[in-house]
Amino acid sequence: MAEQVPELVQEIESTPRGGDFLFNPVGSRPFMTPERFSEEQRQFFATGTGFLQSDVFPAIGRIEAKDNALLRQLLGKAGELGLTAVDVPESFGGLGLDETTSMLVAESQSGYASWATTFGAHVGIGSLPIVFFGTPAQKARYLPDLASGKKVAAYALSEAGSGSDALSAKTVARLSPDGKHYLVNGGKMWITNGGFADVYVVFLKVDGTKFTALIVERGTPGFTQGREEHKLGIRGSSTTPLIFEDALVPVENVLGEVGKGHKIAFNILNVGRLKLAAFALGGMKWTLRASAAYAAQRKQFGKNIASFGLIREKLARAAAQTYASEAMTYRAAGAIDDAIAQLPDRGDPQGVMAAIEEYAIEASIMKVTGSEWMFQIIDEGLQIHGGNGFVEDYPIERAYRDCRVNRIFEGTNEINRLLIPGMIFKRAMKGEMPLLQAVQRVDEELADQAQFSPPVGRLAAERRGAEMAKRQFLFAAKWAATLGPSLEQRQEVLAALADVAIEAYAMDSVLGRTLAASGDTVLRDALCKLFCAESRERAFARARSALCDLVPPGEIEAQLQQLARLHKFTAVNTCEVREEIVPAILEAGGYPLAY
Ligand SMILES: Cc1cc2nc3c(=O)[nH]c(=O)nc-3n(C[C@H](O)[C@H](O)[C@H](O)COP(=O)(O)OP(=O)(O)OC[C@H]3O[C@@H](n4cnc5c(N)ncnc54)[C@H](O)[C@@H]3O)c2cc1C
């Protein structure tokens, strides 16, 4: 197939790097997709969904009434099936499986958000600090019981006065006169599993200055949990403050090094963000199932509402977003697995952590898209339910309330949007990303009209849209870079750049997946076309908005014209495309590409 868009970097690096989707052409490197899951990975997913159906769904009423004892019991049962052991090394009672399986298990536990949050906080941000940063003695003491679900973990970073600005925490620890304990004073806020966890990873400042993580056990003298919060959503999950009044914590419980707690806090959040995307993916599929079932049976004007174009449009868009989200989520998980496979010692937790950090840009992208796309899909799902969507008898009402928090925790979406271009510029400045080289290439391409020939071949307009989104990012990034350090203060510009990068990653992933897949090309191509038709327009609109905020008035018209050359509106009859998708949704009773 003739390549219609030239490459942005001269040579593609042999080792994949986080963020390289911005520079490499679509499909330049194969990546993990649902089509490539192993039998074992599929089996774990099936075990997880089976458990959710048989044990969690029937318990929803009791969990919503805040039955923490039941949550503990369910975690134990999940443990018996190995679902809480996936990320824990075999030497400490776990299964030591790959990131892809870990994400599949997370996705499998989604469909009732209070449970997903409880489970996610335990296996993810609660247990992983000990997996990655614990001493052998700490691992031996805590991990076997966390892996089996006998004990429950929580992660305590936020405080009443410090959420996004987590490093300004006021909780303090001082060494006791005999040097054997830390005396902890202060309080944490909004801690998931707070009311019933056994093991808390608590971030505080030793001597009021050194940001540090401590493992604090339930029952520690001077450590208590406050009352359960009354929340908009995820009401069945436990969220409490933690109170420390001269709490006595043994010095052996320092996790990592004194003064290096930020490394633990932020690295663990990267994993938390990826896992949140996997949970959100499960939520998208649950919603599509509920919405398709409702639309198929609800009659108005003598017809099923599923026959109306505006309802079909919502179902098709939800399926396309879900398809893209699958591609993005498992691509990131597979990239981490590949990076871990290249480590000299795959069991080295620091190496594993570095492999995860490499994909921090993707983690922030996944956090934003997972939470926002799920919210859109649930919002439209509720709309499909009409008045019934607004009453408690239908679970979509709860899902609508439950999903709102995803834009707030694991770093708000504002913070994650700021992080995306922030990390890109930082890596470029360190010479770890060929940003400058690629920016120059875009300038050369713009100077030479012949560089852009018309698209040819399968999904050609979509491929061109993806390559152009990357160029739009680079074009706007060039202007953003002229601001120097003051760019940090221009948050709207950074958020617009983040959005262009998000769409570029989404299109690159959905296309890479679709072009590599065999079988059912009609459905996959349609999902890809529908997603890309909207994504490339969003990318262009956000690149334009970044430029308008950046370029001086005398130059803006000329620069907008240049940007316009990096975009071509391609007509897509989305009504026709969606008819390749909706019958499959209605026949499957939900998302049509089950694992
Ligand atoms: C149900 C629930 C469960 C939670 N579970 C946990 C948990 O298990 N462990 C834990 O440690 N925490 C947990 N949290 C806390 C959560 O992580 C914080 O609420 C979140 O980080 C935001 O902090 P904040 O609420 O203080 O908001 P703030 O930081 O005060 O932010 C308020 C608004 O200002 C914006 N903002 C803040 N700073 C900036 C900036 N620099 N630039 C632009 N905008 C900015 C934010 O995006 C937000 O829109 C939980 C919260 C909830 C609601």
The ligand as a Tripos MOL2 file, in Angstrom:
@<TRIPOS>MOLECULE
LIG
   53    58     1     0     0
SMALL
NO_CHARGES

@<TRIPOS>ATOM
      1 C1        -15.0590    8.9690   46.7700 C.3       1 LIG1
      2 C2        -13.6370    9.4150   46.8800 C.ar      1 LIG1
      3 C3        -12.6480    8.4740   47.1470 C.ar      1 LIG1
      4 C4        -11.3280    8.8830   47.2980 C.ar      1 LIG1
      5 N1        -10.3670    7.9530   47.6280 N.ar      1 LIG1
      6 C5         -9.1160    8.3750   47.9400 C.ar      1 LIG1
      7 C6         -8.1380    7.4480   48.4460 C.ar      1 LIG1
      8 O1         -8.3820    6.2350   48.5650 O.2       1 LIG1
      9 N2         -6.9260    7.9330   48.8110 N.ar      1 LIG1
     10 C7         -6.6050    9.2510   48.6960 C.ar      1 LIG1
     11 O2         -5.4790    9.6140   49.0420 O.2       1 LIG1
     12 N3         -7.4980   10.1510   48.2060 N.ar      1 LIG1
     13 C8         -8.7440    9.7440   47.8320 C.ar      1 LIG1
     14 N4         -9.6710   10.6540   47.3680 N.ar      1 LIG1
     15 C9         -9.3050   12.0570   47.2860 C.3       1 LIG1
     16 C10        -9.0900   12.5120   45.8550 C.3       1 LIG1
     17 O3         -7.9150   11.9360   45.3590 O.3       1 LIG1
     18 C11        -9.0610   14.0490   45.8710 C.3       1 LIG1
     19 O4        -10.3780   14.4830   46.1120 O.3       1 LIG1
     20 C12        -8.5370   14.6170   44.5590 C.3       1 LIG1
     21 O5         -7.1700   14.3700   44.4330 O.3       1 LIG1
     22 C13        -8.7930   16.1180   44.4270 C.3       1 LIG1
     23 O6         -8.3660   16.7990   45.5530 O.3       1 LIG1
     24 P1         -9.3440   17.8550   46.2870 P.3       1 LIG1
     25 O7        -10.6230   17.1640   46.5180 O.co2     1 LIG1
     26 O8         -8.6350   18.4010   47.4550 O.co2     1 LIG1
     27 O9         -9.5880   18.9660   45.2210 O.3       1 LIG1
     28 P2         -8.6600   20.2440   44.9590 P.3       1 LIG1
     29 O10        -7.2580   19.8140   44.7970 O.co2     1 LIG1
     30 O11        -8.9640   21.2780   45.9750 O.co2     1 LIG1
     31 O12        -9.2110   20.6980   43.5520 O.3       1 LIG1
     32 C14       -10.4120   21.4420   43.3810 C.3       1 LIG1
     33 C15       -10.5250   21.8310   41.9160 C.3       1 LIG1
     34 O13        -9.3950   22.6520   41.5720 O.3       1 LIG1
     35 C16        -8.6860   22.0660   40.4960 C.3       1 LIG1
     36 N5         -7.2590   22.3040   40.6820 N.ar      1 LIG1
     37 C17        -6.4890   22.0290   41.7620 C.ar      1 LIG1
     38 N6         -5.2300   22.3550   41.5230 N.ar      1 LIG1
     39 C18        -5.1750   22.8480   40.2720 C.ar      1 LIG1
     40 C19        -4.1450   23.3650   39.4510 C.ar      1 LIG1
     41 N7         -2.8690   23.4000   39.8260 N.pl3     1 LIG1
     42 N8         -4.4720   23.8020   38.2300 N.ar      1 LIG1
     43 C20        -5.7470   23.7560   37.7820 C.ar      1 LIG1
     44 N9         -6.7560   23.2760   38.5110 N.ar      1 LIG1
     45 C21        -6.4740   22.8220   39.7400 C.ar      1 LIG1
     46 C22        -9.0110   20.5830   40.5430 C.3       1 LIG1
     47 O14        -8.8190   19.9690   39.2900 O.3       1 LIG1
     48 C23       -10.4680   20.6230   40.9740 C.3       1 LIG1
     49 O15       -11.2830   20.8260   39.8650 O.3       1 LIG1
     50 C24       -10.9920   10.2460   47.1630 C.ar      1 LIG1
     51 C25       -11.9850   11.1750   46.8450 C.ar      1 LIG1
     52 C26       -13.2860   10.7810   46.7150 C.ar      1 LIG1
     53 C27       -14.3190   11.8110   46.4140 C.3       1 LIG1
@<TRIPOS>BOND
     1     1     2 1
     2     2     3 ar
     3     2    52 ar
     4     3     4 ar
     5     4     5 ar
     6     4    50 ar
     7     5     6 ar
     8     6     7 ar
     9     6    13 1
    10     7     8 2
    11     7     9 ar
    12     9    10 ar
    13    10    11 2
    14    10    12 ar
    15    12    13 ar
    16    13    14 ar
    17    14    15 1
    18    14    50 ar
    19    15    16 1
    20    16    17 1
    21    16    18 1
    22    18    19 1
    23    18    20 1
    24    20    21 1
    25    20    22 1
    26    22    23 1
    27    23    24 1
    28    24    25 2
    29    24    26 1
    30    24    27 1
    31    27    28 1
    32    28    29 2
    33    28    30 1
    34    28    31 1
    35    31    32 1
    36    32    33 1
    37    33    34 1
    38    33    48 1
    39    34    35 1
    40    35    36 1
    41    35    46 1
    42    36    37 ar
    43    36    45 ar
    44    37    38 ar
    45    38    39 ar
    46    39    40 ar
    47    39    45 ar
    48    40    41 1
    49    40    42 ar
    50    42    43 ar
    51    43    44 ar
    52    44    45 ar
    53    46    47 1
    54    46    48 1
    55    48    49 1
    56    50    51 ar
    57    51    52 ar
    58    52    53 1
@<TRIPOS>SUBSTRUCTURE
     1 LIG1         1 GROUP 0 **** ****
